[in-house]
Amino acid sequence: MNLQDSRFITLLRQQAGPEARRLMLACLGAGITQGLTVFSVLSGIEELSGDDGIQFKTLLLFVLGLYAFYRLFHYITGKAAQLALRGVMDKRIRLAAKLRGIPLERFGRMRAERTQVLLLDGQEMVVEAARMLMAAAANSIMMVVAVGRMFTTTFVGACGVLLVMAAGLGTFLWIIRSVNSLMLPARQAEREFASDLSDLQEGFQHLKLHLGKTVDLFQRWLLPGLEKAAAARDATEQRHALGISFFAVFDLLVLGLILFVMPQLLSVDSKSVTTLLVLVMFCVTPLMSLVGFVPMLGKVEMGLAELDELERQLDAEIEDCERQRVETLWAGPVPAPTPFESLSLRDVLFEHRDDSGSPVFSIVVPEFELTRGEIVFLCGGNGAGKTTFMRVLSGLYTPKSGSTQVNGQPLEAIGLEAYRNLFSLVPADFHLFRHTLDLRCGPERVRELLTLMRLETKVEVQEDGSFSTGNLSAGQRKRLALVCALLEERDVCLFDEVAADFDPEFRRYFYEQLLPALRDQGKTILAISHDDRYFPCADRVIHMADGVFASISTGRPVG
């Protein structure tokens, strides 16, 4: 691998900035001071054979070299870890910003578990690799210093040591390249196994109630997936172990060649042999750190390559209206929502497409209008296109053709971002955030809405404006989601099967009192509903079938 093209090295270099030069000098200093410490040990060994024993200056050189090495080594490993951590975190927050900027339909086709792994996992490996890189660099410099000492001791012996070690290192790197070729299939097998494991978590209730599904999941998918992933990983680790074991034995082999072969074959004297042995033994640990770093670098490079590939895909998908905010990580003020009076759709066509680009479902809307203060219900069977239409209406899905007007102006005049901010949405798969986001009112308004949703005894408002709990029943969580939507103070409310989990009493209250009260406040409501007994509460009821408006009826306004 060319280190100049390494994503890992590039990451560290970009994070270091002007401090990169200082880090490199400190790394150089750590290697040199480590070498000086080794030289003081060699001098001490030589002085032991003399009459005066070890000199104080030798001890002083050892202590000073050791202290300097400690301080420099502590700095380079700590700083490198800090840079790597910051680099990965910056990359991931950048990916999160870009993920927010892609269209909803594209987001829905992404594998959630893969995105989760790429955004959250592998951080510690990058940090550890940064530490090992600095250690390997400093140790490599020390080895260069040690080799220089070898040549001043015996030129022939040093050449022999270098030739043997170069042959061994080349063999080791060849083994590591074969390890890297096995890593990608192993990673893919592990990812497939993780996807099957996610079925266990997400489908837990179904599995508890269905023994056959549990047996099938484990016997047909989880256990074979485990065996496949384990076999792929075992092949990788076995080859890796081969490389490490080879190099461990090779180090001992070099010592043996110096001790048993060089005196006879190369006529190296005993004093030089002793010096070579000491220097090679001091090089063993640095070599082993290098041996450990090389395969870890391969794993880190693979992980960073996946992040780069995800970023490349996201870059190609970011919506034009949000690209500028993505680049600033969504900084800047949030504009006030545009006042709403009316909107209309004309000749709208939207198509769902599969991964190959072939259309699998479409909705066609020749004409639709929505005016301030209306309650409109949308009904129809499963797969009729109700949720898709709601997403097209709110700008979450971009139609293939057709026009949209807001307050008599074309959509292009106000922009897609401002258009989307007309709507408050409570989808069927709603999410309650851990924090109240973009809260623009005081706790009194929050308590008012909690009372309106009959949650005042279940949920309290914390000092920071967030809710005391989300540990509620399904219906109560839906009511809390309504509170969050109304706190947005938008003019148009979109409710997708909101009443599905309500008890009969609150469902009646929702249709007959809450919705008319919101309309009286000037809000416009489009709700997907199957509660036909409450259809008279709407101004209009639109029935959808196969992606089109099959019929439109007029309800009885509640006054």
C-alpha positions in Angstrom: 0.0 0.0 0.0 1.3 3.5 -0.9 1.1 5.5 2.2 0.8 8.7 0.2 -2.6 7.4 -1.1 -3.7 6.1 2.4 -7.0 7.5 3.5 -5.9 7.0 7.1 -2.7 9.1 6.6 -4.7 11.7 4.7 -7.1 11.9 7.6 -4.4 12.5 10.1 -2.6 15.0 7.9 -5.8 17.1 7.3 -6.6 17.2 11.0 -3.0 18.0 12.0 -2.8 21.0 9.7 0.1 23.3 10.7 0.9 21.1 13.7 1.8 18.2 11.3 5.4 19.5 11.1 5.7 19.6 14.9 4.3 16.1 15.1 6.8 14.8 12.6 9.7 16.4 14.4 8.6 15.0 17.7 8.3 11.5 16.1 11.9 11.9 14.7 13.1 13.0 18.1 11.4 10.0 19.8 13.2 7.6 17.5 16.5 9.3 18.0 16.3 9.5 21.8 15.2 5.9 21.9 18.3 5.0 19.8 20.5 7.0 22.2 19.1 5.0 25.1 20.0 1.8 23.2 23.6 3.2 22.7 23.9 4.0 26.4 23.0 0.3 27.1 25.7 -0.9 24.6 28.2 1.5 26.2 27.3 0.1 29.6 27.8 -3.5 28.5 31.3 -2.5 27.2 32.1 -0.7 30.4 31.1 -3.7 32.5 34.1 -5.6 31.1 36.5 -2.8 32.1 38.1 -2.2 35.5 36.2 1.0 36.3 32.7 -0.4 35.7 29.8 1.6 34.3 30.5 5.3 34.1 28.2 8.0 35.6 28.0 9.8 32.3 26.6 6.5 30.7 24.0 6.3 33.4 23.1 10.0 32.9 22.8 9.5 29.1 20.5 6.6 29.7 18.3 8.5 32.1 18.1 11.6 30.0 17.4 9.6 26.8 14.8 7.6 28.6 13.0 10.8 29.9 13.2 12.5 26.6 11.8 9.5 24.8 9.0 9.2 27.3 7.9 12.8 26.9 8.1 12.7 23.1 6.5 9.3 22.8 3.6 10.4 25.1 3.1 13.5 23.0 3.0 11.8 19.6 0.8 8.9 20.6 -1.6 11.1 22.5 -1.8 13.8 19.8 -2.2 11.2 17.0 -5.1 9.5 18.9 -6.7 12.9 19.4 -6.4 13.8 15.7 -7.7 10.4 14.6 -10.7 10.7 16.9 -11.5 14.2 15.8 -11.1 13.2 12.1 -13.5 10.3 12.4 -16.0 12.3 14.3 -15.9 15.2 11.8 -16.3 12.7 9.0 -19.3 11.1 10.6 -21.0 14.4 11.4 -20.5 15.4 7.8 -22.1 12.2 6.7 -25.0 12.7 9.1 -25.5 16.2 7.6 -25.5 14.8 4.0 -27.7 11.9 5.0 -30.3 14.5 6.2 -30.0 16.2 2.8 -31.0 13.3 0.6 -34.5 12.7 -0.6 -36.9 10.7 1.6 -37.4 8.1 -1.1 -33.7 7.5 -1.5 -33.3 7.3 2.3 -36.0 4.7 2.5 -34.1 2.4 0.1 -30.9 2.6 2.2 -30.1 -0.4 4.5 -30.5 1.1 7.9 -28.2 -1.3 9.7 -25.3 -0.6 7.2 -25.7 3.1 7.7 -25.8 2.7 11.5 -22.6 0.6 11.5 -20.8 3.0 9.2 -21.8 6.0 11.3 -21.2 4.6 14.8 -18.8 1.6 14.7 -15.0 1.3 14.1 -14.0 4.6 15.8 -11.8 2.9 18.4 -9.9 1.0 15.8 -9.0 4.2 14.0 -7.8 5.8 17.2 -5.7 2.7 18.2 -4.2 2.6 14.7 -3.1 6.2 15.1 -1.3 5.3 18.3 0.3 2.3 16.6 1.3 4.4 13.6 3.2 6.9 15.8 4.8 4.1 17.7 5.8 2.3 14.5 7.2 5.5 13.0 9.3 6.3 16.1 10.5 2.7 16.4 11.4 2.7 12.7 13.6 5.7 13.2 15.2 4.0 16.1 15.8 1.0 13.9 17.5 3.2 11.3 19.8 4.6 14.1 20.5 1.0 15.3 21.3 -0.1 11.7 23.7 2.8 11.4 25.4 1.6 14.5 25.6 -1.9 13.0 27.5 -0.6 10.0 30.0 1.2 12.2 30.5 -2.0 14.1 30.8 -4.4 11.2 29.9 -3.6 7.6 29.8 -7.2 6.4 27.7 -8.3 9.4 25.3 -5.4 9.0 24.8 -6.2 5.3 24.0 -9.8 6.2 21.5 -8.8 8.8 19.8 -6.3 6.5 19.5 -8.9 3.6 18.0 -11.5 5.9 15.5 -9.1 7.5 14.5 -7.6 4.2 13.7 -11.1 2.9 11.6 -11.8 6.0 9.8 -8.5 5.9 9.0 -9.0 2.2 7.6 -12.5 2.9 5.5 -11.1 5.8 4.0 -8.3 3.6 3.1 -10.8 1.0 1.2 -12.8 3.6 -0.5 -9.6 4.8 -1.7 -8.8 1.2 -3.3 -12.2 1.1 -5.0 -11.4 4.4 -6.4 -8.2 3.0 -7.8 -10.1 0.0 -9.8 -12.3 2.5 -11.1 -9.4 4.6 -13.7 -8.1 2.2 -15.6 -11.4 1.8 -15.4 -11.8 5.6 -16.8 -8.3 6.2 -19.7 -9.0 3.7 -20.5 -12.3 5.5 -20.6 -10.6 8.8 -22.8 -7.8 7.5 -25.3 -10.4 6.2 -25.3 -12.1 9.5 -25.9 -8.8 11.3 -28.9 -8.1 9.0 -30.5 -11.4 10.0 -29.8 -10.6 13.7 -31.6 -7.4 13.2 -34.7 -9.4 12.3 -34.5 -11.0 15.8 -34.7 -7.6 17.4 -37.2 -5.9 15.1 -39.5 -8.9 14.9 -39.3 -9.9 18.5 -43.0 -9.9 19.2 -43.8 -12.0 16.1 -41.1 -14.5 17.1 -42.4 -14.8 20.6 -45.8 -15.8 19.3 -44.7 -18.0 16.5 -42.3 -21.0 17.2 -42.2 -21.9 13.5 -40.8 -18.5 12.5 -38.3 -18.7 15.3 -37.1 -22.1 14.3 -36.9 -21.1 10.6 -35.0 -17.9 11.4 -32.4 -19.7 13.5 -32.1 -22.9 11.5 -32.2 -21.5 7.9 -30.6 -18.1 8.4 -28.9 -17.3 11.7 -26.9 -20.6 12.2 -25.9 -20.9 8.6 -25.0 -17.2 8.5 -23.0 -17.6 11.6 -21.1 -20.5 10.1 -20.4 -18.6 6.9 -19.2 -15.5 8.8 -17.2 -17.6 11.2 -15.5 -19.6 8.3 -14.7 -16.4 6.4 -13.3 -14.7 9.5 -11.4 -17.9 10.5 -9.7 -18.0 7.1 -8.6 -14.3 7.6 -7.4 -14.8 11.1 -5.5 -18.0 10.3 -3.6 -16.2 7.5 -3.0 -13.3 9.8 -1.7 -15.7 12.5 0.6 -17.2 9.9 2.1 -13.8 9.2 2.7 -13.0 12.9 4.0 -16.5 13.7 6.3 -16.4 10.8 7.8 -13.0 11.8 8.1 -14.1 15.5 10.1 -17.2 14.4 12.0 -15.1 11.9 13.3 -12.8 14.5 14.7 -15.7 16.5 16.2 -17.1 13.2 18.1 -13.8 12.7 19.5 -14.0 16.2 20.6 -17.6 15.5 22.2 -16.6 12.2 24.2 -13.9 13.9 25.3 -16.1 16.8 26.0 -19.4 14.9 26.7 -18.5 11.3 28.4 -15.1 11.1 31.5 -15.9 13.2 32.3 -18.8 10.9 30.9 -17.7 7.5 31.6 -14.0 7.6 34.5 -14.0 10.1 32.7 -11.5 12.4 34.6 -11.2 15.8 32.8 -12.0 19.1 32.6 -8.4 20.2 30.9 -7.4 17.0 28.6 -10.4 17.3 27.6 -9.3 20.8 26.8 -5.8 19.6 24.8 -7.1 16.6 22.8 -9.4 18.9 21.9 -6.5 21.3 20.9 -4.2 18.5 18.8 -6.8 16.8 17.1 -7.7 20.1 16.3 -4.0 20.5 14.8 -4.0 17.0 12.5 -7.0 17.7 9.9 -5.0 19.6 9.7 -2.2 16.9 9.4 -4.9 14.2 6.5 -6.6 16.1 4.7 -3.2 16.5 5.1 -2.8 12.7 3.8 -6.3 12.2 0.7 -5.5 14.3 0.1 -2.2 12.6 0.1 -3.4 9.0 -3.0 -5.6 9.2 -4.8 -3.1 11.4 -4.0 -0.4 8.8 -5.7 -2.7 6.2 -8.9 -2.9 8.3 -8.9 0.9 9.0 -8.4 1.6 5.3 -11.3 -0.7 4.4 -13.5 1.1 6.9 -12.6 4.5 5.7 -13.1 3.4 2.1 -16.7 2.4 3.0 -17.3 5.8 4.6 -15.9 7.5 1.5 -18.1 5.4 -0.7 -21.2 6.3 1.4 -20.2 10.0 1.2 -19.8 9.8 -2.5 -23.3 8.2 -2.8 -24.8 10.9 -0.6 -23.1 13.7 -2.4 -24.8 12.5 -5.6 -28.2 12.4 -4.0 -28.3 15.7 -1.9 -31.3 17.8 -2.9 -30.3 21.1 -4.5 -32.5 23.2 -2.2 -30.6 21.8 0.9 -27.0 21.5 -0.4 -25.9 24.9 1.0 -27.2 24.0 4.5 -25.6 20.6 4.3 -22.2 22.3 3.6 -22.6 24.5 6.7 -23.8 21.5 8.8 -27.2 23.1 9.0 -26.0 26.3 10.7 -27.8 29.6 10.3 -31.2 30.9 11.3 -34.4 29.1 10.6 -36.8 31.3 8.6 -40.4 31.7 9.8 -42.9 29.5 8.0 -44.7 31.1 5.1 -48.4 32.0 5.9 -50.7 29.6 4.2 -53.9 30.4 2.4 -54.2 27.7 -0.3 -52.3 25.2 -2.4 -53.1 23.3 -5.5 -51.7 20.4 -7.5 -52.2 20.0 -11.2 -51.4 16.9 -13.4 -49.1 15.4 -10.8 -47.4 12.1 -11.5 -45.2 10.3 -9.0 -43.6 6.9 -9.5 -42.0 4.5 -7.0 -39.1 2.8 -8.6 -37.1 -0.3 -7.6 -33.3 -0.4 -7.4 -33.1 -1.1 -11.1 -35.1 2.1 -11.9 -38.2 0.3 -13.0 -41.5 1.8 -11.8 -43.4 -0.4 -9.4 -46.2 1.9 -8.3 -47.5 5.4 -9.3 -50.0 7.9 -8.2 -51.8 10.3 -10.6 -53.5 13.5 -9.4 -55.1 15.5 -12.2 -56.2 18.2 -9.7 -56.2 18.8 -6.0 -56.8 21.9 -3.9 -56.5 22.6 -0.2 -57.5 25.9 1.4 -57.0 27.4 4.8 -59.4 26.2 7.5 -60.4 22.9 5.8 -60.5 19.4 7.2 -60.0 16.8 4.5 -60.0 13.0 5.1 -58.1 10.6 2.8 -59.3 7.0 2.9 -58.7 3.8 0.9 -57.4 0.3 1.1 -53.8 -0.7 1.9 -51.5 0.2 -1.0 -54.0 2.7 -2.4 -51.3 5.4 -2.3 -52.6 7.5 0.6 -49.2 7.9 2.4 -47.5 8.4 -0.9 -49.9 11.2 -1.8 -49.4 12.9 1.6 -45.6 12.8 1.1 -45.9 14.2 -2.5 -48.2 17.0 -1.1 -45.7 17.9 1.7 -42.8 18.0 -0.7 -41.1 14.9 0.8 -41.4 13.1 -2.6 -40.7 14.9 -5.8 -43.2 14.2 -8.6 -42.0 13.2 -12.0 -44.3 15.8 -13.6 -47.0 18.3 -12.7 -47.2 21.6 -11.0 -47.7 22.9 -7.4 -48.9 26.4 -6.5 -49.0 28.0 -3.0 -51.1 31.0 -2.3 -51.4 31.4 -6.1 -47.7 31.3 -6.7 -45.7 28.5 -8.3 -43.7 26.3 -5.9 -40.4 27.6 -7.5 -41.2 31.1 -6.3 -41.1 30.2 -2.6 -38.6 27.3 -2.8 -39.0 23.7 -1.8 -37.5 24.2 1.7 -39.9 27.0 2.6 -42.8 24.9 1.1 -42.0 21.9 3.3 -42.0 24.2 6.3 -45.7 24.8 5.8 -46.5 21.4 7.2 -46.6 19.6 10.6 -46.5 15.8 10.1 -47.5 13.0 12.3 -46.7 9.9 10.2 -47.8 6.3 11.0 -44.2 5.5 11.9 -43.7 8.6 14.0 -40.6 9.2 16.1 -40.4 10.9 19.5 -37.1 12.7 19.7 -35.1 12.5 22.9 -35.1 16.3 23.1 -37.6 18.9 22.2 -36.2 20.4 19.0 -36.7 24.0 17.7 -39.1 24.8 20.7 -40.3 28.4 20.2 -42.7 28.7 23.0 -42.6 28.6 26.8 -43.5 25.7 29.1 -47.0 27.2 29.6 -47.9 26.4 25.9 -46.5 22.9 26.3 -48.6 22.3 29.4 -51.6 23.7 27.6 -51.2 21.1 24.8 -50.6 18.3 27.2 -53.9 19.1 28.8 -55.5 19.3 25.4 -54.3 15.8 24.7 -55.2 14.6 28.2 -51.7 13.8 29.1 -51.2 16.3 31.9 -51.1 13.5 34.5 -48.8 11.3 32.4 -46.1 13.6 31.2 -44.5 16.6 32.8 -42.3 19.4 31.3 -38.7 19.4 32.4 -36.8 22.6 33.1 -35.2 22.5 29.6 -38.6 22.2 28.0 -38.4 18.4 27.3 -40.8 15.8 28.4 -40.3 13.8 31.6 -41.0 10.4 29.9 -41.8 8.7 26.7 -42.7 5.4 28.4 -46.3 5.5 27.4 -48.8 3.3 25.8 -49.1 3.3 22.0 -52.1 5.6 22.1 -50.5 8.0 24.6 -47.3 8.1 22.5 -49.4 9.1 19.5 -51.0 11.9 21.6 -47.6 13.1 22.6 -46.5 13.1 19.0 -49.6 15.3 18.3 -48.4 17.7 21.0 -44.9 17.8 19.4 -46.5 18.5 16.0 -48.8 21.3 17.3 -45.8 22.9 19.1 -44.4 23.5 15.6 -47.2 26.1 15.0 -47.5 25.3 11.3 -50.6 26.1 9.3 -51.1 22.7 7.7 -51.3 19.5 9.8 -50.8 16.1 8.1 -52.0 13.1 10.2 -51.4 9.6 8.9 -53.6 7.1 10.8 -53.1 9.1 14.0 -56.3 7.8 15.6 -55.5 4.2 15.0 -54.2 3.6 18.5 -56.6 5.8 20.4 -59.1 4.4 22.8 -62.8 4.9 21.7 -63.3 7.8 24.1 -60.3 9.8 22.9 -60.9 8.9 19.3 -64.3 10.5 19.5 -62.8 13.5 21.2 -60.1 13.7 18.5 -62.6 13.8 15.6 -65.5 15.7 17.1 -63.8 18.3 19.2 -60.0 18.5 18.6 -60.0 18.7 14.8 -62.8 21.3 14.7 -61.0 23.3 17.4 -57.8 23.3 15.3 -59.8 24.4 12.2 -61.4 27.2 14.2 -57.8 28.4 15.0 -57.2 28.7 11.3 -55.3 25.4 10.8 -55.8 23.2 7.8 -55.9 19.4 8.3 -55.4 16.5 5.9 -55.8 13.2 7.8 -55.6 9.6 6.5 -58.4 7.8 8.3 -60.4 4.6 8.1 -62.9 5.7 10.8 -65.9 6.1 8.4 -68.3 6.8 11.3 -66.5 10.1 11.7 -66.3 11.0 8.0 -69.1 13.6 8.5 -66.6 15.6 10.6 -64.6 16.5 7.5 -65.3 19.1 4.9 -64.3 16.6 2.2 -63.5 12.9 2.1 -61.3 11.6 -0.8 -61.3 7.9 -1.5 -58.1 6.6 -3.2 -57.7 3.3 -5.1 -54.7 2.2 -7.1 -53.0 5.6 -6.9 -55.9 7.7 -8.1 -58.8 9.6 -6.5 -61.6 7.2 -7.0 -64.3 9.5 -5.5 -64.6 12.8 -3.5 -67.6 13.4 -1.2 -68.6 16.4 0.9 -68.8 15.8 4.6 -70.9 17.7 7.1 -68.8 20.5 8.7 -68.9 20.5 12.4 -69.9 23.9 13.7 
